[in-house]
Amino acid sequence: MIGIKVVLCFLVKGDEFELGTTLQVFQEVGGLGLIVAKNPTRTLDYYASDFPSIGPDIAAPGVNILAAIPPEETPYEFKSGTSVAAPHISGIVALLKSLHPHWTPAAIKSALVTTAWQTDPHSGEPILAEGNTNKIVDPFDFGGGLVNANGAKDPGLVYDMGESNYVFNYLCPMGYNTSAIGSIINGYVTCALKMPSILDFNLPSLTIPSLKDTVTISRTVTNVGPMNSKYKSIIEPPAGITIKVKPETLIFNSNTKKISFTLTISTTHKYTTGYYFGSLTWTDGVHRVRSPISLRTEFP
């Protein structure tokens, strides 16, 4: 910490109890000021002292401060909490954008989802649903998992999308009329006569709410890691579900930065079920790009 004059930190639930010690240590090593971006519903008055410190809201002022700092001038240390509703996610998004200015919002979301932890990163124990000591969390509780900021800055692969993907692969298949879509994008659009499947929308996760027959779903990943990379697939299918991925191996080089693959999904269930959960993971031995899968079968 020597040489650091001002620290900006994003407050997570429970961290306020350590602020007094943090302030004291930082002051002893020659720090000049502390910025604590916090939830607007929390007060930090009880640790007030003569040491210069402010507590801007995490959602806007705190993120704007972070985004305004040139990344080459800022030493970052990532800290992550284990609360499912941790409010520091907006700060991590701003940080990822500063580290990767050409990433789209979809790429940033993908990096966060596919690198998240599914168990407590400190103890390795299962994570329990907040307010329920008997229920282990599932993707409906925490999405991809607990945010892993160090992993998100180097995810290996991302599921990327641009504006046209949102228009033609989401808004059009969802049934929005062209005038409504035009007002959203401030332009003119014509949806295809044959709509693509909404299941092919290039999200880093996969949900099928009513699986009846075998379906084939496509996704495209973009390599943002080493140029020459080879990823193998690992499937953890939901109970009673068969999933085949094609191709099973993705090979990237200087000419191949994007690769599409398909998932063929079928069920052995003969009755309507609740949701079952699984995952698809791409790994090159260093990165683990994990996509959560949730689906239920439905019969008349």
Residue pairs with C-beta under 8 A, 6 or more apart in sequence:
1 7
1 25
1 26
1 29
1 31
2 29
2 30
4 31
4 75
5 30
5 31
5 32
5 33
6 31
6 32
6 33
6 34
6 35
7 26
7 31
7 33
7 34
7 35
8 35
8 37
8 62
8 65
8 66
8 69
9 15
9 22
9 34
9 35
9 36
9 37
9 79
10 37
10 58
10 62
10 87
10 88
10 91
10 92
11 19
11 36
11 37
11 38
11 39
11 42
11 58
11 87
11 88
12 79
12 81
12 83
12 86
12 87
12 88
13 81
13 83
13 85
13 86
13 87
14 81
14 83
15 81
16 38
16 42
16 44
16 47
19 36
19 44
19 47
20 47
22 34
23 34
23 47
23 49
23 51
23 53
26 34
27 51
32 52
33 51
33 52
33 53
34 51
34 52
34 53
34 54
35 53
35 54
35 55
35 56
35 62
35 65
36 44
36 53
36 54
36 55
37 55
37 56
37 57
37 58
37 61
37 62
37 63
37 65
37 66
37 88
37 91
38 44
38 55
38 56
38 57
38 58
38 62
39 57
39 58
39 87
40 57
40 58
40 59
44 55
56 62
56 65
58 87
58 88
58 90
58 91
59 87
59 90
62 90
62 91
63 90
63 91
63 93
63 94
66 91
66 94
66 95
66 98
67 94
67 97
67 98
69 98
70 98
71 98
71 99
76 95
78 92
78 95
78 149
78 150
78 153
79 149
80 86
80 88
80 121
80 146
80 147
80 148
80 149
81 88
81 146
82 120
82 121
82 122
82 127
82 146
83 130
84 127
84 129
84 130
84 137
84 141
84 142
84 146
85 130
86 146
86 147
88 147
89 112
89 147
92 112
92 147
92 149
92 152
93 108
93 112
95 149
95 153
96 103
96 108
96 111
96 112
96 152
96 153
97 103
97 108
99 153
100 107
100 108
100 153
100 224
103 111
103 158
103 224
104 160
104 161
104 162
106 158
106 159
106 160
106 161
106 162
106 165
106 202
107 158
107 159
107 160
107 222
107 224
108 152
109 204
110 155
110 158
110 159
110 160
110 204
111 151
111 152
111 153
111 155
111 158
112 144
112 147
112 152
113 143
113 144
113 204
113 205
113 291
113 292
114 144
114 155
114 157
114 158
114 159
114 204
114 289
114 290
114 291
115 144
115 148
115 151
115 152
115 155
115 288
115 289
115 290
116 142
116 143
116 144
116 145
116 146
116 147
116 148
116 151
116 290
117 145
117 146
117 148
118 127
118 145
118 146
118 290
119 125
119 126
119 127
120 126
120 127
120 146
121 146
121 148
126 136
126 137
127 136
127 137
127 142
127 146
128 134
128 135
128 136
128 137
129 135
129 136
129 137
129 141
130 141
138 275
138 277
138 294
139 205
139 277
139 292
139 294
140 275
140 294
143 205
143 292
144 204
144 205
144 290
144 291
144 292
145 292
154 225
154 287
155 224
155 225
155 287
155 289
156 223
156 224
156 225
156 229
156 231
156 282
156 284
156 286
156 287
156 288
156 289
157 221
157 222
157 223
157 224
157 225
157 231
157 250
157 282
157 287
157 289
158 204
158 221
158 222
158 224
159 202
159 203
159 204
159 219
159 220
159 221
159 222
159 291
160 202
160 220
160 222
161 169
161 202
163 185
165 201
165 202
167 181
167 185
167 189
168 191
168 192
168 196
169 196
169 198
169 200
169 201
169 202
170 198
170 201
171 181
171 184
172 181
172 189
172 191
172 192
172 195
172 196
173 195
173 196
173 197
173 198
173 201
174 198
178 188
178 189
178 190
178 191
181 189
181 191
182 188
182 189
197 217
199 206
199 208
199 215
199 217
200 217
200 218
200 219
202 219
202 220
204 291
205 291
205 292
205 293
205 294
206 217
206 219
206 263
206 280
206 291
206 292
206 293
206 294
206 295
207 293
207 294
207 295
208 215
208 217
208 265
208 294
208 295
208 296
209 295
209 296
209 298
210 296
210 297
210 298
211 241
211 265
211 267
211 295
211 296
211 297
211 298
212 297
212 298
212 299
213 266
214 264
214 265
214 266
215 264
215 265
215 266
216 262
216 263
216 264
216 265
217 262
217 263
217 265
218 260
218 261
218 262
218 263
219 260
219 261
219 262
219 263
219 291
220 258
220 259
220 260
220 261
221 250
221 258
221 259
221 261
221 282
221 289
222 257
222 258
223 229
223 252
223 256
223 257
223 258
223 259
225 284
225 286
225 287
226 284
227 252
227 253
227 254
228 252
228 253
228 254
229 250
229 251
229 252
229 284
230 249
230 250
230 251
230 252
230 284
231 249
231 250
231 251
231 252
231 282
231 283
231 284
231 287
231 289
232 248
232 249
232 282
232 283
232 284
233 245
233 248
233 249
233 250
233 261
233 280
233 281
233 282
234 280
234 281
234 282
234 283
235 243
235 245
235 278
235 279
235 280
235 281
236 278
236 279
236 280
236 281
237 243
237 278
237 293
238 276
238 277
238 278
238 293
238 294
238 295
239 276
240 267
240 268
240 269
240 273
240 276
240 297
241 265
241 266
241 267
241 268
241 276
241 278
241 295
242 265
242 266
242 267
242 268
243 263
243 264
243 265
243 278
243 280
243 293
244 263
244 264
245 261
245 262
245 263
245 264
245 280
246 261
246 262
246 264
247 261
250 259
250 261
250 282
251 259
252 259
263 280
265 295
267 297
269 297
270 299
271 297
271 299
272 296
272 297
272 298
272 299
273 296
273 297
274 296
275 294
275 295
275 296
276 294
276 295
276 296
277 292
277 293
277 294
278 292
278 293
278 294
279 290
279 291
279 292
279 293
280 290
280 291
280 293
281 288
281 289
281 290
281 291
282 288
282 289
283 289
